[in-house]
């Protein structure tokens, strides 16, 4: 477990921070951008949780914990992983897929793209989904420069799908989705 007795260390005052293996990197390094984007996604999901209750909060709390695991995975470069390092696993991605399939089973097929909105909870989940997509792009950029675990990439990709399906489910199982009407305002 992590035990923090001091919140500030002054170690980052010169624009650098430490990775999990102790390596010092610039705060604008791709790894820090990816970890920060995952943190932003976690915060966005936390805001969405304020508008939910019960099983959906529990579902998102599991995801938020997974996102801390993802950050821990990303903060140790692939070549420096040691025994006991936290790594994303296939089981975490499979859990997301199972939840997506269960939620999606009750939804009508889409006839158009969904605009963010509907219920308050759904709107916040759509915001969280876009933040997760940003995190996915940051992780993909990191993976173009250094090795990143395949499960880290798979998990973040599946998570945006999960949030999309959950947002639809919470819009009265898709009945209250706000649908894109292509070209509707083109002549106005």
Backbone as CSV, one residue per row, in Angstrom:
resi,resn,N_x,N_y,N_z,CA_x,CA_y,CA_z,C_x,C_y,C_z
1,UNK,0.831,-1.190,0.000,0.000,0.000,0.000,0.870,1.245,0.000
2,UNK,0.342,2.272,-0.549,1.024,3.554,-0.578,0.757,4.275,0.740
3,UNK,1.791,4.864,1.291,1.622,5.672,2.498,2.280,7.021,2.226
4,UNK,1.477,8.071,2.221,1.977,9.419,1.982,1.896,10.214,3.276
5,UNK,3.037,10.691,3.722,3.035,11.518,4.922,3.220,12.984,4.577
6,UNK,3.783,13.234,3.385,3.938,14.605,2.893,3.333,14.693,1.506
7,UNK,2.609,15.740,1.256,1.994,15.911,-0.048,2.934,16.633,-1.005
8,UNK,3.654,17.589,-0.524,4.597,18.279,-1.399,6.024,17.880,-1.043
9,UNK,6.852,17.791,-2.080,8.251,17.390,-1.875,9.231,18.420,-2.430
10,UNK,8.737,19.329,-3.232,9.542,20.324,-3.951,10.389,19.696,-5.064
11,UNK,10.269,18.386,-5.228,11.060,17.689,-6.243,10.684,18.064,-7.663
12,UNK,9.481,18.556,-7.863,9.038,18.909,-9.207,9.124,20.384,-9.518
13,UNK,9.715,21.157,-8.628,9.750,22.610,-8.810,10.558,23.045,-10.025
14,UNK,11.443,22.175,-10.518,12.250,22.516,-11.691,11.666,21.932,-12.976
15,UNK,10.413,21.440,-12.914,9.760,20.942,-14.121,10.019,19.478,-14.415
16,UNK,10.494,18.742,-13.425,10.700,17.313,-13.589,9.926,16.562,-12.517
17,UNK,9.730,15.267,-12.764,9.083,14.393,-11.795,9.715,13.016,-11.907
18,UNK,9.377,12.138,-11.000,9.942,10.786,-11.006,8.925,9.771,-11.480
19,UNK,9.405,8.815,-12.267,8.601,7.657,-12.623,8.693,6.641,-11.492
20,UNK,7.950,5.569,-11.584,7.913,4.561,-10.539,9.236,3.853,-10.308
21,UNK,10.119,3.867,-11.314,11.428,3.237,-11.145,12.484,4.227,-10.665
22,UNK,12.058,5.472,-10.375,12.974,6.496,-9.886,13.574,7.381,-10.965
23,UNK,13.375,7.038,-12.224,13.888,7.847,-13.332,13.247,9.229,-13.305
24,UNK,14.054,10.263,-13.444,13.544,11.634,-13.499,13.246,11.974,-14.962
25,UNK,12.071,12.523,-15.193,11.664,12.927,-16.532,11.001,14.295,-16.470
26,UNK,10.970,14.969,-17.614,10.287,16.258,-17.706,8.787,16.050,-17.490
27,UNK,8.155,17.034,-16.878,6.717,16.929,-16.635,5.902,16.941,-17.924
28,UNK,6.543,17.298,-19.047,5.846,17.249,-20.325,6.220,15.999,-21.125
29,UNK,6.896,15.045,-20.503,7.252,13.787,-21.175,5.984,13.030,-21.550
30,UNK,6.085,12.227,-22.610,4.924,11.462,-23.060,4.361,10.573,-21.955
31,UNK,5.234,9.994,-21.149,4.752,9.115,-20.075,3.922,9.899,-19.062
32,UNK,4.367,11.097,-18.729,3.636,11.915,-17.756,2.334,12.431,-18.369
33,UNK,2.365,12.755,-19.651,1.133,13.154,-20.343,0.106,12.018,-20.294
34,UNK,0.556,10.783,-20.543,-0.353,9.637,-20.534,-0.902,9.392,-19.131
35,UNK,-0.033,9.426,-18.127,-0.477,9.211,-16.746,-1.448,10.320,-16.332
36,UNK,-1.151,11.551,-16.704,-2.037,12.673,-16.377,-3.384,12.564,-17.061
37,UNK,-3.384,12.097,-18.305,-4.648,11.931,-19.028,-5.506,10.840,-18.383
38,UNK,-4.874,9.790,-17.895,-5.605,8.740,-17.178,-6.197,9.309,-15.891
39,UNK,-5.444,10.150,-15.207,-5.930,10.799,-13.989,-7.135,11.697,-14.302
40,UNK,-7.067,12.433,-15.409,-8.199,13.272,-15.823,-9.431,12.415,-16.096
41,UNK,-9.239,11.275,-16.735,-10.356,10.372,-17.018,-10.985,9.883,-15.721
42,UNK,-10.143,9.548,-14.764,-10.641,9.084,-13.478,-11.477,10.168,-12.797
43,UNK,-11.003,11.396,-12.843,-11.744,12.508,-12.232,-13.080,12.727,-12.937
44,UNK,-13.090,12.636,-14.265,-14.339,12.821,-15.014,-15.350,11.733,-14.663
45,UNK,-14.883,10.511,-14.500,-15.780,9.429,-14.096,-16.283,9.663,-12.676
46,UNK,-15.428,10.196,-11.814,-15.843,10.526,-10.453,-16.971,11.540,-10.432
47,UNK,-16.914,12.525,-11.316,-18.003,13.511,-11.405,-19.285,12.825,-11.880
48,UNK,-19.178,11.937,-12.853,-20.362,11.215,-13.330,-20.992,10.402,-12.196
49,UNK,-20.164,9.846,-11.325,-20.673,9.042,-10.201,-21.582,9.855,-9.281
50,UNK,-21.372,11.155,-9.231,-22.217,12.002,-8.381,-23.673,11.991,-8.825
51,UNK,-23.919,11.550,-10.059,-25.270,11.567,-10.624,-25.832,10.156,-10.795
52,UNK,-25.205,9.199,-10.110,-25.624,7.797,-10.201,-25.780,7.226,-8.801
53,UNK,-26.280,6.004,-8.745,-26.363,5.314,-7.465,-26.310,3.811,-7.696
54,UNK,-26.146,3.086,-6.617,-26.220,1.630,-6.633,-25.179,0.939,-7.479
55,UNK,-25.664,-0.026,-8.261,-24.773,-0.886,-9.040,-23.912,-0.106,-10.030
56,UNK,-24.403,1.020,-10.515,-23.637,1.784,-11.493,-22.449,2.490,-10.838
57,UNK,-22.638,2.970,-9.619,-21.516,3.561,-8.874,-20.492,2.482,-8.576
58,UNK,-20.951,1.310,-8.156,-20.032,0.207,-7.869,-19.250,-0.179,-9.125
59,UNK,-19.926,-0.215,-10.266,-19.282,-0.535,-11.531,-18.196,0.497,-11.848
60,UNK,-18.551,1.769,-11.710,-17.587,2.832,-12.023,-16.484,2.926,-10.976
61,UNK,-16.770,2.578,-9.738,-15.714,2.551,-8.719,-14.667,1.489,-9.061
62,UNK,-15.103,0.332,-9.570,-14.141,-0.688,-10.006,-13.270,-0.130,-11.132
63,UNK,-13.892,0.573,-12.044,-13.164,1.169,-13.173,-12.182,2.214,-12.660
64,UNK,-12.618,3.042,-11.722,-11.727,4.085,-11.191,-10.525,3.464,-10.496
65,UNK,-10.724,2.356,-9.807,-9.593,1.648,-9.208,-8.671,1.106,-10.299
66,UNK,-9.271,0.538,-11.354,-8.480,0.050,-12.494,-7.637,1.170,-13.099
67,UNK,-8.191,2.380,-13.144,-7.440,3.490,-13.726,-6.217,3.838,-12.884
68,UNK,-6.300,3.651,-11.568,-5.095,3.818,-10.751,-4.092,2.714,-11.071
69,UNK,-4.584,1.479,-11.290,-3.689,0.403,-11.724,-3.030,0.757,-13.049
70,UNK,-3.805,1.330,-13.963,-3.260,1.729,-15.261,-2.178,2.783,-15.091
71,UNK,-2.422,3.770,-14.245,-1.404,4.784,-13.978,-0.142,4.167,-13.391
72,UNK,-0.325,3.200,-12.477,0.833,2.515,-11.879,1.590,1.720,-12.935
73,UNK,0.858,1.100,-13.850,1.477,0.354,-14.943,2.309,1.300,-15.816
74,UNK,1.722,2.438,-16.170,2.402,3.386,-17.060,3.593,4.068,-16.396
75,UNK,3.589,4.167,-15.082,4.667,4.909,-14.412,5.953,4.088,-14.270
76,UNK,5.902,2.820,-14.640,7.107,1.985,-14.663,7.346,1.549,-16.097
77,UNK,8.360,2.110,-16.755,8.652,1.709,-18.140,8.757,0.190,-18.254
78,UNK,8.328,-0.342,-19.383,8.251,-1.792,-19.589,9.533,-2.526,-19.202
79,UNK,10.673,-2.012,-19.542,11.921,-2.700,-19.243,12.318,-2.673,-17.783
80,UNK,11.620,-1.896,-16.958,12.002,-1.770,-15.547,11.007,-2.443,-14.609
81,UNK,10.060,-3.184,-15.178,9.075,-3.865,-14.326,9.799,-4.891,-13.469
82,UNK,9.445,-4.919,-12.207,10.018,-5.924,-11.327,8.886,-6.707,-10.681
83,UNK,9.232,-7.790,-10.031,8.235,-8.627,-9.364,7.349,-7.765,-8.469
84,UNK,6.053,-7.970,-8.598,5.119,-7.222,-7.770,4.655,-5.909,-8.384
85,UNK,5.221,-5.525,-9.534,4.768,-4.300,-10.208,3.318,-4.479,-10.645
86,UNK,2.556,-3.444,-10.515,1.153,-3.499,-10.938,1.114,-3.419,-12.461
87,UNK,0.408,-4.360,-13.053,0.247,-4.420,-14.492,-1.229,-4.586,-14.810
88,UNK,-1.669,-4.014,-15.874,-3.028,-4.261,-16.335,-3.103,-5.701,-16.819
89,UNK,-4.265,-6.332,-16.609,-4.414,-7.737,-16.985,-5.562,-7.903,-17.971
90,UNK,-5.534,-9.021,-18.671,-6.620,-9.339,-19.598,-7.944,-9.446,-18.852
91,UNK,-7.916,-9.909,-17.609,-9.152,-10.061,-16.827,-9.863,-8.723,-16.639
92,UNK,-9.113,-7.653,-16.487,-9.730,-6.336,-16.320,-10.458,-5.915,-17.601
93,UNK,-9.845,-6.172,-18.735,-10.479,-5.837,-20.017,-11.689,-6.733,-20.261
94,UNK,-11.566,-8.010,-19.951,-12.689,-8.940,-20.130,-13.871,-8.527,-19.253
95,UNK,-13.602,-8.063,-18.027,-14.699,-7.603,-17.165,-15.448,-6.456,-17.844
96,UNK,-14.700,-5.505,-18.425,-15.355,-4.409,-19.145,-16.209,-4.949,-20.294
97,UNK,-15.659,-5.882,-21.051,-16.400,-6.448,-22.188,-17.677,-7.140,-21.724
98,UNK,-17.592,-7.875,-20.622,-18.792,-8.548,-20.099,-19.845,-7.546,-19.661
99,UNK,-19.413,-6.457,-19.031,-20.360,-5.419,-18.617,-20.963,-4.721,-19.837
100,UNK,-20.150,-4.454,-20.840,-20.655,-3.841,-22.081,-21.721,-4.739,-22.689
101,UNK,-21.417,-6.035,-22.823,-22.363,-6.968,-23.434,-23.669,-7.040,-22.644
102,UNK,-23.585,-7.057,-21.310,-24.797,-7.134,-20.482,-25.651,-5.878,-20.641
103,UNK,-25.020,-4.714,-20.631,-25.763,-3.458,-20.791,-26.330,-3.338,-22.200
104,UNK,-25.530,-3.686,-23.187,-25.919,-3.514,-24.588,-27.048,-4.457,-24.992
105,UNK,-27.196,-5.574,-24.286,-28.241,-6.543,-24.625,-29.635,-5.934,-24.537
106,UNK,-29.800,-4.915,-23.689,-31.109,-4.276,-23.508,-31.308,-3.043,-24.385
107,UNK,-30.340,-2.720,-25.228,-30.425,-1.503,-26.049,-30.848,-1.834,-27.476
108,UNK,-31.662,-0.953,-28.040,-32.012,-1.093,-29.454,-30.794,-0.724,-30.293
109,UNK,-30.659,-1.328,-31.464,-29.545,-0.944,-32.342,-29.640,0.542,-32.687
110,UNK,-28.490,1.138,-32.922,-28.453,2.569,-33.252,-28.862,2.800,-34.700
111,UNK,-29.594,3.884,-34.923,-29.962,4.281,-36.279,-29.215,5.548,-36.700
112,UNK,-28.449,6.116,-35.765,-27.659,7.312,-36.022,-26.614,7.427,-34.924
113,UNK,-25.692,8.372,-35.097,-24.743,8.636,-34.030,-25.464,9.317,-32.870
114,UNK,-24.955,9.087,-31.662,-25.547,9.659,-30.455,-24.816,10.941,-30.102
115,UNK,-25.586,11.999,-29.872,-25.013,13.253,-29.388,-24.933,13.183,-27.872
116,UNK,-23.907,13.772,-27.275,-23.832,13.775,-25.814,-25.064,14.461,-25.231
117,UNK,-25.681,13.826,-24.262,-26.852,14.430,-23.631,-27.814,13.385,-23.143
118,UNK,-29.068,13.775,-23.079,-30.088,12.911,-22.503,-30.189,13.210,-21.024
119,UNK,-29.975,12.227,-20.200,-30.014,12.444,-18.749,-28.722,13.125,-18.293
120,UNK,-28.767,13.689,-17.104,-27.584,14.350,-16.541,-26.429,13.347,-16.421
121,UNK,-26.722,12.164,-15.881,-25.679,11.144,-15.722,-25.085,10.764,-17.074
122,UNK,-25.940,10.600,-18.078,-25.455,10.238,-19.410,-24.572,11.336,-19.998
123,UNK,-24.963,12.572,-19.814,-24.154,13.677,-20.336,-22.763,13.662,-19.700
124,UNK,-22.704,13.445,-18.386,-21.401,13.387,-17.714,-20.598,12.168,-18.159
125,UNK,-21.267,11.056,-18.423,-20.555,9.880,-18.927,-19.996,10.130,-20.322
126,UNK,-20.714,10.900,-21.143,-20.183,11.250,-22.466,-18.953,12.145,-22.325
127,UNK,-18.970,13.059,-21.370,-17.767,13.874,-21.121,-16.625,12.954,-20.701
128,UNK,-16.897,12.044,-19.778,-15.865,11.109,-19.326,-15.348,10.268,-20.488
129,UNK,-16.239,9.848,-21.376,-15.838,9.059,-22.550,-14.850,9.825,-23.417
130,UNK,-15.097,11.123,-23.622,-14.183,11.902,-24.462,-12.840,12.099,-23.764
131,UNK,-12.856,12.217,-22.444,-11.606,12.338,-21.694,-10.837,11.018,-21.767
132,UNK,-11.548,9.900,-21.705,-10.904,8.590,-21.860,-10.289,8.474,-23.254
133,UNK,-10.962,8.968,-24.274,-10.392,8.938,-25.635,-9.105,9.760,-25.693
134,UNK,-9.060,10.879,-24.976,-7.827,11.666,-24.901,-6.721,10.837,-24.249
135,UNK,-7.052,10.145,-23.174,-6.066,9.292,-22.504,-5.585,8.195,-23.445
136,UNK,-6.492,7.641,-24.215,-6.112,6.605,-25.181,-5.123,7.150,-26.210
137,UNK,-5.377,8.363,-26.694,-4.437,8.966,-27.656,-3.078,9.215,-27.010
138,UNK,-3.075,9.647,-25.757,-1.812,9.891,-25.058,-1.042,8.588,-24.849
139,UNK,-1.748,7.515,-24.521,-1.090,6.219,-24.338,-0.578,5.694,-25.681
140,UNK,-1.349,5.894,-26.740,-0.891,5.479,-28.076,0.363,6.252,-28.480
141,UNK,0.395,7.547,-28.179,1.591,8.349,-28.482,2.789,7.836,-27.684
142,UNK,2.557,7.507,-26.417,3.633,6.949,-25.589,4.123,5.635,-26.182
143,UNK,3.192,4.797,-26.642,3.577,3.483,-27.171,4.348,3.599,-28.482
144,UNK,4.242,4.746,-29.165,5.033,4.940,-30.387,6.479,5.290,-30.059
145,UNK,6.738,5.688,-28.802,8.081,6.074,-28.390,8.758,5.036,-27.503
146,UNK,7.955,4.243,-26.781,8.514,3.224,-25.886,7.479,2.131,-25.683
147,UNK,7.923,0.950,-25.274,6.968,-0.150,-25.101,5.941,0.140,-24.002
148,UNK,4.701,-0.182,-24.306,3.586,-0.080,-23.349,2.883,-1.430,-23.384
149,UNK,2.472,-1.913,-22.232,1.799,-3.208,-22.157,0.547,-3.250,-23.024
150,UNK,0.351,-4.363,-23.714,-0.804,-4.492,-24.606,-2.124,-4.397,-23.839
151,UNK,-2.150,-4.870,-22.611,-3.395,-4.811,-21.838,-3.735,-3.383,-21.424
152,UNK,-2.719,-2.549,-21.240,-2.982,-1.140,-20.920,-3.710,-0.478,-22.082
153,UNK,-3.255,-0.748,-23.287,-3.870,-0.155,-24.484,-5.269,-0.728,-24.703
154,UNK,-5.407,-2.046,-24.553,-6.719,-2.678,-24.751,-7.734,-2.146,-23.740
155,UNK,-7.319,-2.032,-22.484,-8.240,-1.587,-21.435,-8.769,-0.178,-21.724
156,UNK,-7.875,0.748,-22.020,-8.321,2.136,-22.218,-9.200,2.253,-23.467
157,UNK,-8.928,1.433,-24.475,-9.767,1.431,-25.675,-11.167,0.914,-25.344
158,UNK,-11.242,-0.171,-24.588,-12.536,-0.741,-24.241,-13.322,0.157,-23.297
159,UNK,-12.609,0.919,-22.458,-13.292,1.754,-21.474,-14.176,2.806,-22.130
160,UNK,-13.723,3.417,-23.209,-14.578,4.430,-23.854,-15.848,3.779,-24.400
161,UNK,-15.745,2.551,-24.908,-16.936,1.828,-25.365,-17.885,1.572,-24.191
162,UNK,-17.314,1.197,-23.063,-18.109,0.924,-21.855,-18.902,2.167,-21.439
163,UNK,-18.219,3.300,-21.394,-18.890,4.536,-20.970,-19.975,4.935,-21.959
164,UNK,-19.737,4.714,-23.247,-20.740,5.015,-24.268,-21.990,4.162,-24.059
165,UNK,-21.800,2.863,-23.877,-22.942,1.963,-23.706,-23.669,2.261,-22.392
166,UNK,-22.922,2.530,-21.326,-23.560,2.873,-20.053,-24.361,4.170,-20.177
167,UNK,-23.833,5.157,-20.886,-24.563,6.410,-21.094,-25.879,6.145,-21.817
168,UNK,-25.839,5.295,-22.834,-27.067,4.944,-23.551,-28.038,4.204,-22.634
169,UNK,-27.535,3.280,-21.863,-28.370,2.497,-20.956,-29.093,3.411,-19.975
170,UNK,-28.375,4.408,-19.472,-28.963,5.334,-18.504,-29.900,6.349,-19.150
171,UNK,-29.901,6.418,-20.463,-30.874,7.238,-21.189,-32.100,6.373,-21.494
172,UNK,-32.677,5.809,-20.447,-33.864,4.962,-20.572,-33.614,3.871,-21.614
173,UNK,-32.472,3.207,-21.452,-32.048,2.114,-22.345,-32.035,2.559,-23.809
174,UNK,-31.596,3.787,-24.015,-31.442,4.328,-25.366,-32.648,5.081,-25.889
175,UNK,-33.783,4.964,-25.229,-34.991,5.634,-25.709,-34.896,7.151,-25.611
176,UNK,-34.065,7.650,-24.680,-33.899,9.102,-24.518,-32.587,9.613,-25.112
177,UNK,-31.925,8.789,-25.924,-30.706,9.252,-26.587,-31.023,10.448,-27.472
178,UNK,-30.081,11.341,-27.559,-30.184,12.469,-28.473,-29.413,12.059,-29.727
179,UNK,-30.114,11.918,-30.835,-29.488,11.405,-32.052,-29.095,12.521,-33.016
180,UNK,-27.998,12.298,-33.699,-27.533,13.204,-34.743,-28.474,13.097,-35.938
181,UNK,-28.880,14.246,-36.451,-29.721,14.324,-37.631,-28.883,15.016,-38.717
182,UNK,-28.192,14.239,-39.536,-27.255,14.786,-40.506,-27.869,15.878,-41.385
183,UNK,-27.189,17.002,-41.463,-27.575,18.098,-42.345,-28.817,18.857,-41.947
184,UNK,-29.393,18.594,-40.799,-30.657,19.207,-40.407,-30.614,20.739,-40.439
185,UNK,-29.489,21.302,-40.089,-29.386,22.758,-40.009,-28.615,23.382,-41.175
186,UNK,-28.339,22.592,-42.186,-27.526,23.066,-43.310,-28.200,24.190,-44.101
187,UNK,-29.508,24.186,-44.170,-30.191,25.209,-44.973,-30.736,26.365,-44.138
188,UNK,-30.428,26.376,-42.873,-30.975,27.443,-42.012,-30.043,28.601,-41.944
